[in-house]
Structure formats: C-alpha cells, structure tokens
Amino acid sequence: MTLLDGHGYVSGQPKKIIYCVCEAKLQVKVMDKIARIDPTAFVVLDEVRSAYGNNLIKLL
C-alpha cells in the first residue's frame, strides 16, 4: 500500500490517494473495507500485467 497526496481536478481540493495492490482473491474484502471507510470513494480496479524493480523477481 502506498499513500499519496493528490489534488482534485474538478474540486480543486487536496485529496488523499491510496494505491493498493492485492491478489484477486482479496479484492472483495478490500472493496468491502473501502466502502465501510468511505462510501463515496472513487475506486479503479485493474489487473497487473507486468511489474519491474525493487526485487520483484523474488516476490513473483
């Protein structure tokens, strides 16, 4: 999980961004937690097709 400071393009307001990578089987649990914490959260789901760097060869 990575926390980022963002800026809303439409609202012009500062935003907190959480970037999280998880296994597909955990997706439902993660989405449930997001909905409990912030029901108005904007969520984008995508499949990772490739990754590079930071000793990922050992992790994959």
PyMOL Python script that loads the backbone (N, CA, C, O; Angstrom):
from pymol import cmd

cmd.read_pdbstr("""\
ATOM      1  N   MET A   1       0.842  -1.153   0.000  1.00  0.00           N
ATOM      2  CA  MET A   1       0.000   0.000   0.000  1.00  0.00           C
ATOM      3  C   MET A   1       0.896   1.227   0.000  1.00  0.00           C
ATOM      4  O   MET A   1       1.903   1.268   0.707  1.00  0.00           O
ATOM      5  N   THR A   2       0.530   2.223  -0.790  1.00  0.00           N
ATOM      6  CA  THR A   2       1.255   3.479  -0.868  1.00  0.00           C
ATOM      7  C   THR A   2       0.264   4.624  -0.683  1.00  0.00           C
ATOM      8  O   THR A   2      -0.806   4.625  -1.293  1.00  0.00           O
ATOM      9  N   LEU A   3       0.612   5.585   0.146  1.00  0.00           N
ATOM     10  CA  LEU A   3      -0.229   6.760   0.372  1.00  0.00           C
ATOM     11  C   LEU A   3       0.352   7.929  -0.411  1.00  0.00           C
ATOM     12  O   LEU A   3       1.553   8.192  -0.344  1.00  0.00           O
ATOM     13  N   LEU A   4      -0.503   8.629  -1.152  1.00  0.00           N
ATOM     14  CA  LEU A   4      -0.080   9.745  -1.991  1.00  0.00           C
ATOM     15  C   LEU A   4      -0.923  10.982  -1.692  1.00  0.00           C
ATOM     16  O   LEU A   4      -2.088  10.880  -1.307  1.00  0.00           O
ATOM     17  N   ASP A   5      -0.317  12.139  -1.875  1.00  0.00           N
ATOM     18  CA  ASP A   5      -1.075  13.389  -1.806  1.00  0.00           C
ATOM     19  C   ASP A   5      -1.494  13.753  -3.218  1.00  0.00           C
ATOM     20  O   ASP A   5      -0.663  13.810  -4.125  1.00  0.00           O
ATOM     21  N   GLY A   6      -2.779  14.000  -3.401  1.00  0.00           N
ATOM     22  CA  GLY A   6      -3.302  14.340  -4.718  1.00  0.00           C
ATOM     23  C   GLY A   6      -4.027  15.665  -4.693  1.00  0.00           C
ATOM     24  O   GLY A   6      -4.134  16.311  -3.650  1.00  0.00           O
ATOM     25  N   HIS A   7      -4.524  16.063  -5.844  1.00  0.00           N
ATOM     26  CA  HIS A   7      -5.255  17.316  -5.991  1.00  0.00           C
ATOM     27  C   HIS A   7      -6.430  17.052  -6.930  1.00  0.00           C
ATOM     28  O   HIS A   7      -6.237  16.639  -8.073  1.00  0.00           O
ATOM     29  N   GLY A   8      -7.644  17.291  -6.444  1.00  0.00           N
ATOM     30  CA  GLY A   8      -8.832  17.057  -7.259  1.00  0.00           C
ATOM     31  C   GLY A   8      -8.909  18.015  -8.436  1.00  0.00           C
ATOM     32  O   GLY A   8      -8.901  19.231  -8.244  1.00  0.00           O
ATOM     33  N   TYR A   9      -8.981  17.493  -9.631  1.00  0.00           N
ATOM     34  CA  TYR A   9      -9.028  18.340 -10.829  1.00  0.00           C
ATOM     35  C   TYR A   9     -10.303  19.177 -10.862  1.00  0.00           C
ATOM     36  O   TYR A   9     -10.250  20.376 -11.135  1.00  0.00           O
ATOM     37  N   VAL A  10     -11.443  18.557 -10.588  1.00  0.00           N
ATOM     38  CA  VAL A  10     -12.723  19.262 -10.645  1.00  0.00           C
ATOM     39  C   VAL A  10     -12.942  20.110  -9.394  1.00  0.00           C
ATOM     40  O   VAL A  10     -13.318  21.278  -9.487  1.00  0.00           O
ATOM     41  N   SER A  11     -12.703  19.515  -8.221  1.00  0.00           N
ATOM     42  CA  SER A  11     -12.963  20.225  -6.959  1.00  0.00           C
ATOM     43  C   SER A  11     -11.884  21.235  -6.615  1.00  0.00           C
ATOM     44  O   SER A  11     -12.147  22.218  -5.922  1.00  0.00           O
ATOM     45  N   GLY A  12     -10.677  20.999  -7.094  1.00  0.00           N
ATOM     46  CA  GLY A  12      -9.569  21.872  -6.737  1.00  0.00           C
ATOM     47  C   GLY A  12      -9.079  21.665  -5.311  1.00  0.00           C
ATOM     48  O   GLY A  12      -8.241  22.420  -4.820  1.00  0.00           O
ATOM     49  N   GLN A  13      -9.603  20.641  -4.650  1.00  0.00           N
ATOM     50  CA  GLN A  13      -9.277  20.377  -3.246  1.00  0.00           C
ATOM     51  C   GLN A  13      -8.185  19.313  -3.133  1.00  0.00           C
ATOM     52  O   GLN A  13      -8.050  18.449  -3.999  1.00  0.00           O
ATOM     53  N   PRO A  14      -7.403  19.393  -2.040  1.00  0.00           N
ATOM     54  CA  PRO A  14      -6.423  18.333  -1.804  1.00  0.00           C
ATOM     55  C   PRO A  14      -7.125  17.002  -1.543  1.00  0.00           C
ATOM     56  O   PRO A  14      -8.188  16.965  -0.924  1.00  0.00           O
ATOM     57  N   LYS A  15      -6.534  15.926  -2.011  1.00  0.00           N
ATOM     58  CA  LYS A  15      -7.107  14.587  -1.854  1.00  0.00           C
ATOM     59  C   LYS A  15      -6.025  13.633  -1.382  1.00  0.00           C
ATOM     60  O   LYS A  15      -4.854  13.801  -1.722  1.00  0.00           O
ATOM     61  N   LYS A  16      -6.406  12.647  -0.611  1.00  0.00           N
ATOM     62  CA  LYS A  16      -5.517  11.562  -0.230  1.00  0.00           C
ATOM     63  C   LYS A  16      -5.777  10.398  -1.182  1.00  0.00           C
ATOM     64  O   LYS A  16      -6.930  10.053  -1.443  1.00  0.00           O
ATOM     65  N   ILE A  17      -4.726   9.801  -1.692  1.00  0.00           N
ATOM     66  CA  ILE A  17      -4.836   8.692  -2.621  1.00  0.00           C
ATOM     67  C   ILE A  17      -4.160   7.476  -1.991  1.00  0.00           C
ATOM     68  O   ILE A  17      -3.032   7.567  -1.507  1.00  0.00           O
ATOM     69  N   ILE A  18      -4.846   6.354  -1.999  1.00  0.00           N
ATOM     70  CA  ILE A  18      -4.279   5.099  -1.525  1.00  0.00           C
ATOM     71  C   ILE A  18      -4.112   4.191  -2.738  1.00  0.00           C
ATOM     72  O   ILE A  18      -5.075   3.888  -3.442  1.00  0.00           O
ATOM     73  N   TYR A  19      -2.882   3.766  -2.967  1.00  0.00           N
ATOM     74  CA  TYR A  19      -2.585   2.852  -4.070  1.00  0.00           C
ATOM     75  C   TYR A  19      -2.305   1.493  -3.449  1.00  0.00           C
ATOM     76  O   TYR A  19      -1.368   1.338  -2.666  1.00  0.00           O
ATOM     77  N   CYS A  20      -3.115   0.520  -3.800  1.00  0.00           N
ATOM     78  CA  CYS A  20      -3.015  -0.789  -3.167  1.00  0.00           C
ATOM     79  C   CYS A  20      -3.002  -1.876  -4.233  1.00  0.00           C
ATOM     80  O   CYS A  20      -3.822  -1.866  -5.151  1.00  0.00           O
ATOM     81  N   VAL A  21      -2.073  -2.806  -4.106  1.00  0.00           N
ATOM     82  CA  VAL A  21      -2.007  -3.959  -4.993  1.00  0.00           C
ATOM     83  C   VAL A  21      -2.291  -5.190  -4.148  1.00  0.00           C
ATOM     84  O   VAL A  21      -1.655  -5.407  -3.117  1.00  0.00           O
ATOM     85  N   CYS A  22      -3.252  -5.995  -4.590  1.00  0.00           N
ATOM     86  CA  CYS A  22      -3.588  -7.198  -3.834  1.00  0.00           C
ATOM     87  C   CYS A  22      -3.941  -8.331  -4.795  1.00  0.00           C
ATOM     88  O   CYS A  22      -4.198  -8.106  -5.978  1.00  0.00           O
ATOM     89  N   GLU A  23      -3.948  -9.532  -4.271  1.00  0.00           N
ATOM     90  CA  GLU A  23      -4.348 -10.685  -5.059  1.00  0.00           C
ATOM     91  C   GLU A  23      -5.827 -10.589  -5.395  1.00  0.00           C
ATOM     92  O   GLU A  23      -6.607 -10.020  -4.631  1.00  0.00           O
ATOM     93  N   ALA A  24      -6.208 -11.138  -6.522  1.00  0.00           N
ATOM     94  CA  ALA A  24      -7.604 -11.083  -6.967  1.00  0.00           C
ATOM     95  C   ALA A  24      -8.555 -11.659  -5.923  1.00  0.00           C
ATOM     96  O   ALA A  24      -9.672 -11.169  -5.760  1.00  0.00           O
ATOM     97  N   LYS A  25      -8.114 -12.702  -5.214  1.00  0.00           N
ATOM     98  CA  LYS A  25      -8.998 -13.326  -4.231  1.00  0.00           C
ATOM     99  C   LYS A  25      -9.273 -12.421  -3.026  1.00  0.00           C
ATOM    100  O   LYS A  25     -10.207 -12.686  -2.269  1.00  0.00           O
ATOM    101  N   LEU A  26      -8.483 -11.358  -2.830  1.00  0.00           N
ATOM    102  CA  LEU A  26      -8.704 -10.421  -1.727  1.00  0.00           C
ATOM    103  C   LEU A  26      -9.501  -9.185  -2.152  1.00  0.00           C
ATOM    104  O   LEU A  26      -9.826  -8.337  -1.320  1.00  0.00           O
ATOM    105  N   GLN A  27      -9.807  -9.087  -3.419  1.00  0.00           N
ATOM    106  CA  GLN A  27     -10.473  -7.903  -3.956  1.00  0.00           C
ATOM    107  C   GLN A  27     -11.791  -7.596  -3.252  1.00  0.00           C
ATOM    108  O   GLN A  27     -12.054  -6.436  -2.934  1.00  0.00           O
ATOM    109  N   VAL A  28     -12.609  -8.586  -3.005  1.00  0.00           N
ATOM    110  CA  VAL A  28     -13.906  -8.364  -2.367  1.00  0.00           C
ATOM    111  C   VAL A  28     -13.717  -7.820  -0.950  1.00  0.00           C
ATOM    112  O   VAL A  28     -14.432  -6.907  -0.537  1.00  0.00           O
ATOM    113  N   LYS A  29     -12.765  -8.373  -0.211  1.00  0.00           N
ATOM    114  CA  LYS A  29     -12.510  -7.892   1.152  1.00  0.00           C
ATOM    115  C   LYS A  29     -12.014  -6.448   1.149  1.00  0.00           C
ATOM    116  O   LYS A  29     -12.445  -5.635   1.967  1.00  0.00           O
ATOM    117  N   VAL A  30     -11.106  -6.137   0.226  1.00  0.00           N
ATOM    118  CA  VAL A  30     -10.581  -4.778   0.136  1.00  0.00           C
ATOM    119  C   VAL A  30     -11.703  -3.802  -0.220  1.00  0.00           C
ATOM    120  O   VAL A  30     -11.812  -2.734   0.382  1.00  0.00           O
ATOM    121  N   MET A  31     -12.533  -4.166  -1.191  1.00  0.00           N
ATOM    122  CA  MET A  31     -13.645  -3.289  -1.596  1.00  0.00           C
ATOM    123  C   MET A  31     -14.629  -3.087  -0.447  1.00  0.00           C
ATOM    124  O   MET A  31     -15.164  -1.990  -0.281  1.00  0.00           O
ATOM    125  N   ASP A  32     -14.873  -4.118   0.339  1.00  0.00           N
ATOM    126  CA  ASP A  32     -15.768  -4.006   1.490  1.00  0.00           C
ATOM    127  C   ASP A  32     -15.212  -3.012   2.506  1.00  0.00           C
ATOM    128  O   ASP A  32     -15.946  -2.176   3.034  1.00  0.00           O
ATOM    129  N   LYS A  33     -13.914  -3.109   2.775  1.00  0.00           N
ATOM    130  CA  LYS A  33     -13.292  -2.182   3.733  1.00  0.00           C
ATOM    131  C   LYS A  33     -13.347  -0.748   3.222  1.00  0.00           C
ATOM    132  O   LYS A  33     -13.619   0.176   3.988  1.00  0.00           O
ATOM    133  N   ILE A  34     -13.089  -0.560   1.931  1.00  0.00           N
ATOM    134  CA  ILE A  34     -13.162   0.783   1.346  1.00  0.00           C
ATOM    135  C   ILE A  34     -14.564   1.349   1.511  1.00  0.00           C
ATOM    136  O   ILE A  34     -14.723   2.501   1.914  1.00  0.00           O
ATOM    137  N   ALA A  35     -15.575   0.559   1.207  1.00  0.00           N
ATOM    138  CA  ALA A  35     -16.972   1.010   1.309  1.00  0.00           C
ATOM    139  C   ALA A  35     -17.331   1.388   2.743  1.00  0.00           C
ATOM    140  O   ALA A  35     -18.090   2.333   2.958  1.00  0.00           O
ATOM    141  N   ARG A  36     -16.799   0.669   3.721  1.00  0.00           N
ATOM    142  CA  ARG A  36     -17.069   0.997   5.132  1.00  0.00           C
ATOM    143  C   ARG A  36     -16.393   2.295   5.548  1.00  0.00           C
ATOM    144  O   ARG A  36     -16.971   3.102   6.277  1.00  0.00           O
ATOM    145  N   ILE A  37     -15.154   2.492   5.076  1.00  0.00           N
ATOM    146  CA  ILE A  37     -14.395   3.681   5.459  1.00  0.00           C
ATOM    147  C   ILE A  37     -14.895   4.924   4.739  1.00  0.00           C
ATOM    148  O   ILE A  37     -15.066   5.975   5.357  1.00  0.00           O
ATOM    149  N   ASP A  38     -15.132   4.808   3.419  1.00  0.00           N
ATOM    150  CA  ASP A  38     -15.576   5.959   2.632  1.00  0.00           C
ATOM    151  C   ASP A  38     -16.511   5.490   1.521  1.00  0.00           C
ATOM    152  O   ASP A  38     -16.061   5.097   0.445  1.00  0.00           O
ATOM    153  N   PRO A  39     -17.818   5.535   1.789  1.00  0.00           N
ATOM    154  CA  PRO A  39     -18.792   5.083   0.783  1.00  0.00           C
ATOM    155  C   PRO A  39     -18.761   5.902  -0.507  1.00  0.00           C
ATOM    156  O   PRO A  39     -19.282   5.449  -1.527  1.00  0.00           O
ATOM    157  N   THR A  40     -18.163   7.094  -0.489  1.00  0.00           N
ATOM    158  CA  THR A  40     -18.107   7.936  -1.685  1.00  0.00           C
ATOM    159  C   THR A  40     -16.757   7.833  -2.397  1.00  0.00           C
ATOM    160  O   THR A  40     -16.481   8.608  -3.312  1.00  0.00           O
ATOM    161  N   ALA A  41     -15.919   6.886  -1.988  1.00  0.00           N
ATOM    162  CA  ALA A  41     -14.584   6.743  -2.578  1.00  0.00           C
ATOM    163  C   ALA A  41     -14.669   6.427  -4.065  1.00  0.00           C
ATOM    164  O   ALA A  41     -15.559   5.704  -4.511  1.00  0.00           O
ATOM    165  N   PHE A  42     -13.736   6.976  -4.818  1.00  0.00           N
ATOM    166  CA  PHE A  42     -13.590   6.672  -6.236  1.00  0.00           C
ATOM    167  C   PHE A  42     -12.556   5.554  -6.328  1.00  0.00           C
ATOM    168  O   PHE A  42     -11.422   5.731  -5.883  1.00  0.00           O
ATOM    169  N   VAL A  43     -12.923   4.413  -6.895  1.00  0.00           N
ATOM    170  CA  VAL A  43     -12.064   3.234  -6.917  1.00  0.00           C
ATOM    171  C   VAL A  43     -11.848   2.786  -8.359  1.00  0.00           C
ATOM    172  O   VAL A  43     -12.793   2.711  -9.144  1.00  0.00           O
ATOM    173  N   VAL A  44     -10.609   2.493  -8.696  1.00  0.00           N
ATOM    174  CA  VAL A  44     -10.271   1.950 -10.011  1.00  0.00           C
ATOM    175  C   VAL A  44      -9.636   0.583  -9.784  1.00  0.00           C
ATOM    176  O   VAL A  44      -8.688   0.460  -9.010  1.00  0.00           O
ATOM    177  N   LEU A  45     -10.148  -0.433 -10.449  1.00  0.00           N
ATOM    178  CA  LEU A  45      -9.598  -1.787 -10.365  1.00  0.00           C
ATOM    179  C   LEU A  45      -8.996  -2.145 -11.715  1.00  0.00           C
ATOM    180  O   LEU A  45      -9.592  -1.898 -12.764  1.00  0.00           O
ATOM    181  N   ASP A  46      -7.813  -2.727 -11.671  1.00  0.00           N
ATOM    182  CA  ASP A  46      -7.165  -3.142 -12.914  1.00  0.00           C
ATOM    183  C   ASP A  46      -6.273  -4.333 -12.627  1.00  0.00           C
ATOM    184  O   ASP A  46      -5.807  -4.510 -11.501  1.00  0.00           O
ATOM    185  N   GLU A  47      -6.037  -5.139 -13.626  1.00  0.00           N
ATOM    186  CA  GLU A  47      -5.176  -6.306 -13.484  1.00  0.00           C
ATOM    187  C   GLU A  47      -3.736  -5.919 -13.808  1.00  0.00           C
ATOM    188  O   GLU A  47      -3.480  -5.254 -14.811  1.00  0.00           O
ATOM    189  N   VAL A  48      -2.803  -6.332 -12.963  1.00  0.00           N
ATOM    190  CA  VAL A  48      -1.396  -6.067 -13.212  1.00  0.00           C
ATOM    191  C   VAL A  48      -0.907  -7.052 -14.266  1.00  0.00           C
ATOM    192  O   VAL A  48      -1.031  -8.265 -14.099  1.00  0.00           O
ATOM    193  N   ARG A  49      -0.360  -6.527 -15.336  1.00  0.00           N
ATOM    194  CA  ARG A  49       0.126  -7.376 -16.416  1.00  0.00           C
ATOM    195  C   ARG A  49       1.638  -7.555 -16.344  1.00  0.00           C
ATOM    196  O   ARG A  49       2.175  -8.568 -16.791  1.00  0.00           O
ATOM    197  N   SER A  50       2.312  -6.566 -15.779  1.00  0.00           N
ATOM    198  CA  SER A  50       3.752  -6.676 -15.617  1.00  0.00           C
ATOM    199  C   SER A  50       4.197  -5.717 -14.519  1.00  0.00           C
ATOM    200  O   SER A  50       3.518  -4.737 -14.213  1.00  0.00           O
ATOM    201  N   ALA A  51       5.347  -6.022 -13.938  1.00  0.00           N
ATOM    202  CA  ALA A  51       5.917  -5.170 -12.902  1.00  0.00           C
ATOM    203  C   ALA A  51       7.432  -5.266 -13.010  1.00  0.00           C
ATOM    204  O   ALA A  51       7.969  -6.268 -13.483  1.00  0.00           O
ATOM    205  N   TYR A  52       8.106  -4.228 -12.573  1.00  0.00           N
ATOM    206  CA  TYR A  52       9.551  -4.182 -12.686  1.00  0.00           C
ATOM    207  C   TYR A  52      10.147  -3.475 -11.480  1.00  0.00           C
ATOM    208  O   TYR A  52       9.590  -2.481 -11.014  1.00  0.00           O
ATOM    209  N   GLY A  53      11.252  -3.961 -10.973  1.00  0.00           N
ATOM    210  CA  GLY A  53      12.034  -3.248  -9.976  1.00  0.00           C
ATOM    211  C   GLY A  53      11.862  -3.724  -8.554  1.00  0.00           C
ATOM    212  O   GLY A  53      10.961  -4.499  -8.232  1.00  0.00           O
ATOM    213  N   ASN A  54      12.758  -3.232  -7.710  1.00  0.00           N
ATOM    214  CA  ASN A  54      12.696  -3.421  -6.267  1.00  0.00           C
ATOM    215  C   ASN A  54      12.582  -4.880  -5.846  1.00  0.00           C
ATOM    216  O   ASN A  54      11.759  -5.217  -4.995  1.00  0.00           O
ATOM    217  N   ASN A  55      13.402  -5.751  -6.438  1.00  0.00           N
ATOM    218  CA  ASN A  55      13.444  -7.173  -6.087  1.00  0.00           C
ATOM    219  C   ASN A  55      12.136  -7.920  -6.335  1.00  0.00           C
ATOM    220  O   ASN A  55      11.857  -8.912  -5.661  1.00  0.00           O
ATOM    221  N   LEU A  56      11.342  -7.465  -7.280  1.00  0.00           N
ATOM    222  CA  LEU A  56      10.070  -8.128  -7.563  1.00  0.00           C
ATOM    223  C   LEU A  56      10.250  -9.550  -8.091  1.00  0.00           C
ATOM    224  O   LEU A  56       9.362 -10.385  -7.920  1.00  0.00           O
ATOM    225  N   ILE A  57      11.362  -9.831  -8.717  1.00  0.00           N
ATOM    226  CA  ILE A  57      11.610 -11.188  -9.224  1.00  0.00           C
ATOM    227  C   ILE A  57      11.482 -12.176  -8.067  1.00  0.00           C
ATOM    228  O   ILE A  57      10.916 -13.256  -8.239  1.00  0.00           O
ATOM    229  N   LYS A  58      11.996 -11.822  -6.898  1.00  0.00           N
ATOM    230  CA  LYS A  58      11.926 -12.705  -5.740  1.00  0.00           C
ATOM    231  C   LYS A  58      10.477 -12.844  -5.250  1.00  0.00           C
ATOM    232  O   LYS A  58      10.086 -13.904  -4.763  1.00  0.00           O
ATOM    233  N   LEU A  59       9.690 -11.779  -5.379  1.00  0.00           N
ATOM    234  CA  LEU A  59       8.304 -11.818  -4.914  1.00  0.00           C
ATOM    235  C   LEU A  59       7.405 -12.573  -5.872  1.00  0.00           C
ATOM    236  O   LEU A  59       6.486 -13.271  -5.445  1.00  0.00           O
ATOM    237  N   LEU A  60       7.661 -12.439  -7.162  1.00  0.00           N
ATOM    238  CA  LEU A  60       6.815 -13.089  -8.151  1.00  0.00           C
ATOM    239  C   LEU A  60       7.215 -14.534  -8.294  1.00  0.00           C
ATOM    240  O   LEU A  60       6.618 -15.264  -9.085  1.00  0.00           O
TER     241      LEU A  60
END
""", "prot")
cmd.dss("prot")
cmd.show_as("cartoon", "prot")
cmd.util.cbc("prot")
cmd.orient("prot")
